[in-house]
Amino acid sequence: MTPMQIKFLGGTHEVGRAAIAVKTEKTQVLLDYGVMLNHEPGFPMHVPPKEVDAIILGHSHLDHSGAIPVFYIQGKKPVYTNKLTAELSQLLISDFIHLSSYYLPYEYLELRSMMRNVRHLDFGVEENVGDMTLQLFNAGHIPGSAQVLIEAEGRRLLYTGDFNLIDTRLLEGAKMDYDNLDAVIIESTYANEDHPERPELEKRFVEAVTDVIEKGGTVLVPSFSIGRSQELLCVLAAHHFEYPIYIDGMTREANRVMMNYTQFLRDPKLFMDAVHSANWVEGWRDRRRATKTPCVIISPAGMLKGGPAAFYISKIGKKAHNAVFLVSYQIPGTPGRELLEKGVCVIDGKLKKVKAKVEHFDFSSHCGAKELKEAVKKVDGNAKFYVMHGAEGNCELFAKWIKSEVGLDAVAPKPGDTFEV
């Protein structure tokens, strides 16, 4: 038997540009091919397109999908993913081209070509690519997100992608019930911290929002348009929230897509009720009205790097009876992180102190440290672990824990590292 080869092209010791090549004697596939979202996009290591037989996309976020169109400058590679992930990726990459085309080696044409080459693969369905068999399973991270199981040469490899074991209002958690595995490529985004318990967090969030509105204030919730915004809508609906909710930005398009694929959601009825009870902002008149209404506004960008949220904070941030509730991780250097740490934000073109109340609620869509450890312990067999998708030492930290506490072989690869399974 020839071994299966794994090469790490990006996403090692960093969060961004996830990309892994898996190769057998006859076939080579890529697991994700994303970008690093800095001031200008960073790409994974290059792979000659003629050597790639297929690309398997785990979920739509740009740090996993954003470099795939590079393979359509010439050529036609199949992309295996489910229909929801395909449509959400189209939405995100299209927006990415709109905002960053100057830095990108591809255009809308290549995105269209990529979409024409998508092969839809539902959870649990086997698909053969050359001498490999692949299957996708729910990852519990965002709607449509998948873990990838590859079998070849008698070996079984699991790529967790970004995943979450806990059930949220929007999604069921990943199950992790795989038989014997030989290798596992696992994320480590939160290897060093736990998330708060969900029921407690939801209650605190809904009470905090209600409190501001009942005192006549407006709450801005800067939120990722795919996953986080929909989850918050579901949280508010589940707690029978009675005040006006406005949604703006790309969240609206994402909602339209998800309404067609409610089979990927944990409670389709709750989701549909939540989406229908919110006010969809249609233009500037609605935007201005929302800032003067005691209500909650859910809008991208989640780290305040743009989107309608940048406009809203300039209005809402000026008054002490309003609030800004951040609901996701804030990358160092982003306006959201500055607001959280220093209480300042750009308002009317100047860096000013924000008078509104600022608070952070950790609605993460990744496993916390406790769940990551639980996931490792659920794995059958004598698998070797490859730890990626973690910054600030988290990859090494988690690999070390797996070795010392579980007694399995674990490594935190560097870019370009190749291993045999």
N, C-alpha and C positions, 0 to 999 in steps of 0.2 A: 504493500500500500504506500502510495506517495502521500506525504503529509499535506495538510491544508496550511496555507501560508496567510498570515495576517500582517498588513503593513499600515502603520499609523501615519496618516497624511496631514492631520490637523486635529485640534481639540485636545491636545495633550498638554497638561499643566496649564490649561487656560479654559475659559468658557467662551466658545466661539469657534467658527470654521470646523465643525465636526466632520471628519472624513476618514474612512477606513477602507482599504482595499483587501478583499478576501479572494485568494487565488488557489485553484487546484491545477492539475496538469493541463486540463482542457479549457477551463473557464475562469474569468476574472469578473467579480462584481464589486461595485462601490456601495458601502453603507453610508448614506448621507453624503452631501458635498456642500458644506455651508460657507458662510462668510464671517469674518470678524468685523463687528460694527464699531470701528473707531472713527476718527475724523475722516479718513478715507478707508474704504473697505479692504480688508486683508483676505487673501485667498489661501486655500490649502495647497500642499505640494502638488505639482502637475502630474497628471497621468496621461500618456499618449492615448487619445480617444480610440484609436484603432485597436488598442489592447483591452478595451473595456467591453464586456458583453451586455451588461445591464447595470442600472442604478436602482438601488432600493431606498426609498425615502420613508423614514420613520414618522416625521411630522412636519408641519408647515413652517415653523419658525425659521427666520432667515439664517440663523446660525447653523441650521441643518440643511436648508434648501437653496440658499441664495446664490450658490456658484454652479448649480446644475446646468443652467442655460449655456454655459461655456461649451458643453458637449454638442451643441446644436449649431455652432458656427459653421461646421460641416458635419454631415453624418446624421444618423437617426438611431440613437440608443433607446431601447425600451426603459421606461421608468416604472417600477412596480410600486404601487401605493394604493390606498383606497380612494374612492371618489371624493369624499369630504376633504381629505388632505390635499388632493390634487387641486380642488377649487380654491381652498384657502391659500395654498401656495401661490396660485395664480394672482390672487388678490394682493398678497404681500410682496411678491417679486415685481408686480406691475407698479406698485407704489414706490418700491425701491428704485426702479428704473427712473420713475418720475422725479425722485428726489436726488439721485446720485449718478445719473447717466454719464456725467463727465468722467467719473472714475471707473466705469464698468466696461469690460471688453465685449459686452453683448447688448442687444437692443430688444425692443418688443418683438421683432421678427423671430429671434431665437426663442423667446418665451413661448410664442405661438407654436413653434416647431416642437418644443418640449411637451406642450400640452397635447399635441396631436400624437405623441409617442407614449402617452401614459397608458399602462395596462392596469386595469382596475383589479385589485386583489382584496377580497374581504377577509376579515379575521378568521383564522382557522382553516383557510382553504390552501391546499398544497399546490405549488407551482414549480415546474422544472425549468431551470436555466442551465443549459449544457449538462454537466454531470452533478449539478447541485439541486437540492430540493429546498424551497424556502416557504416559510409560513409567517404571517403577521398575527400578533395577539395584542389585545388592548393594553396600553401602557398607563392609562389613567392620568396623563399629564395635561393634555388639552384635547378638545374633541377631534377624533380621528387618529390620535397619536398611537403608535404601534411599537411593540418590541419585535425584533426579527430573529427567527430561529432558522439556522442554515444547517443542512445535513449534507455531507459529502465525504467520500473516502472512508465511510464508516465512522466519521467524527461528527459531533454535534456542538455547534457554536451558538450561543445566545448573545445578541446585542440588545442591551436594555433600552438604549436611547435615553431620553429624559423620561423619568417615570415616577409614579406616586402610588403607594400601596393603599392610602386611605380613601374611603368614599367621600366625595364632596357633594354638595347640592347638585352640581352639574354632571359629575362623572362617577362611574364605579372605579374603584382602585384596581391596580394590576394584581393578578392572582399569583403569579410566579410558581405555578404547579407544573414544572417541566420534569420529565424523567431524566435519567442520567445525562449530564452535560460534561463535555471535555474542556470547554473554554467558555468564559463569560467576560464580555466587555461591558463594564458598568460605569455609570456616571458617579460623580462624587461632589456635586455642587455644594451640598450642605453637610459634608462629612464632619464638620466641627460644630454644628448647632442643631438644636431641636426646634420644631415649630410648636406653637401653642395648640392645645386641644381644640378641634374645630367647633364643637357646640358652644364652648365658652367664648371663643373668638367671635363667632357670629353674633352672640347675644351682646357682647361689648360693643361691636360695630353698630348694630341696629339701634342700641340705646344711645350711643354717642351721636348718631345722625339725627335721631328723633329729638334729642335734647336741643341741638342747635336750631332745628327747624321750629320747634315749639316756642323758641325765644325770638322768632322772626328772622333767623339767619338763613344763609344759603350754604350748602356743603358742596365743595368740588371734590370729586374722587377721580384723580388722574389714573387711567387704567388701560392695560393692554387691550387692544381691540379684539383679540382672539383668545377666548378662554376666560380671562379674569373678568372682563365686563359682563359676560353672560352669567358667570357664577354669582357675581354680586346682585344681578337682577333676580336670580333664583333665590338667593339668601333673603333679599328684601321681601319677595313674594311669599316665601315659606313662613316668614315671621309676620305676615299680614300687615305689612307697612302701608300706611294710609295716605301718605303725603305724595305730592307730585314728584315724578322721576323723569329727568330728561336724559336722552342718550344722543351722542353726537359723534362726528368723525367716522372713521372706518368701521367702528363698532356696528353702524347701521348695515353696511354691506355684509359684514361677517354674520350678523343676525339673519339676513336674508338667505345666505348660503346654508346656515345651520338649520333653518326652518325646513329645508328640503331633506335633511338627513338626521331627523330626530332619533333614528334607531341607534345612533352612537351615544345618545345621552341617557343619563340614569333615570330621569323622570320627565319624559317628553311633555306631559300635560303641564307640569309646573313651569317648564321652560316657555311653552307657548303662552300660558297665562301671563307670565312675567313680561315677555316681549310685547304682548298686546296691551298691557296696562301702562307701559311707559310712553312718554311723549317723544317722538322722533324729531329732532331738530332739523328743519329743512332749509334754514338760511339765516342771514344776519338778524332779521327781525326776531326770529325765535330765540336766537342766541342772546340778544340784548334783554328780551323779556325774561329769560331764565335767570339772568344775573340779578334781576330785581324781584324775583319771586322766592319766598321761603320754600326751598325744594332741595333735592339732591341731583347733581349733574354728574353723570358718568361719561368720561370722555378720554380718548387718547390725547397725547402720548403718556404712557404710564410713568415715565421719568421726567415729564415736562419738557422734553426735547423738541417740542413742536406740536402740531395738531391743534385742534380748537382749545385744548387745555391751556396752552400758552396765552391765548386771549382771555379765557375765563379767569386765570389767576391774576391778571392785571386789574380786573374789576373786583373780584371777590377778595383778593388779598389785602385790599386797602381798608377793610372794615373789621373791627375787633369782634363783632357778633357773628361773623361768618367763620367757616372752617375749611381746611384743606386736609383730607384724609388720604395718605399714601397707602397703597394696598399691595405693593410688590417690592421686590428687591430694587434698591437704587444704586446703580453702578457709580463708583467714585468718579467725581468730575462732572456728573450730570447735574442739571438744574434741580432735579428732585433731591439728590444727595446734599447739595448746597443748602436747600431749604430745610432739610431735616437737621443738618448739623449746625448751620449758622443762622437759620431763620430769615435768610435773604433770598430775593428772587428778582429777575429783571421785570420791572413794571414801567411801562411807557419809555422803554429804551434805557432806563437807569437801574442800577442795582440798588434795591431798596429793602428796608426791613418790612417783613410781612406782618400785618397787624392781626390777620385772621389766626385762629387757633390751628396749630399744625400737629398732626398725630400720625403714627405709623401702625398699620394693622397687617400682620404677617400672613396673608392668604397665599401661601406658596403653592405652586403646582408641582413641586419636586418633593421627593422623600427628604425628611429630616434625618439626622444621624441615627436616631432610633430605628426608623424604617429601613434605612440602608443596611444596617446590621442584621435586621430581621430578614431582609431579602437574601443576604448572603447565606444565612443559616437555613433558608428554605431550599437551597440548591442541592439536588441529589448528585452523588458521584464525587469523583476526586478532581473537580474542575480547577483549572488554573484561571486566576482572575487578572484582567487587564483594566487598570483604573484610569479613567480619563474624565474630561469635562469638569474640571475643578480648578479654582484659582488659589493663589496664596497658600500653596503647600498642601491643599486638601487631597490631591491625588496620592502623594507619598503617605500622608497621614492615614488614609483609609487602607492603602495597600499594606502598610505596617500592621494595622489592626487585624486585617484578615489573616495575615501570617501568624501573628502572635496569639490571637484569641481563638481563631477557628482552625488553625493549623493547615490551611491550604496555601498553595503557592500563589503569590500575588506580586504584581509589578506595576509601576507607574511609568509607561513608555514615554520616550522622547520623540519629537517629530522625526519621521524617517525610520524609526525602529521597526524591524521585521522579526516575526516569531513563527515557529512551526508548531502546529497542533497535532 
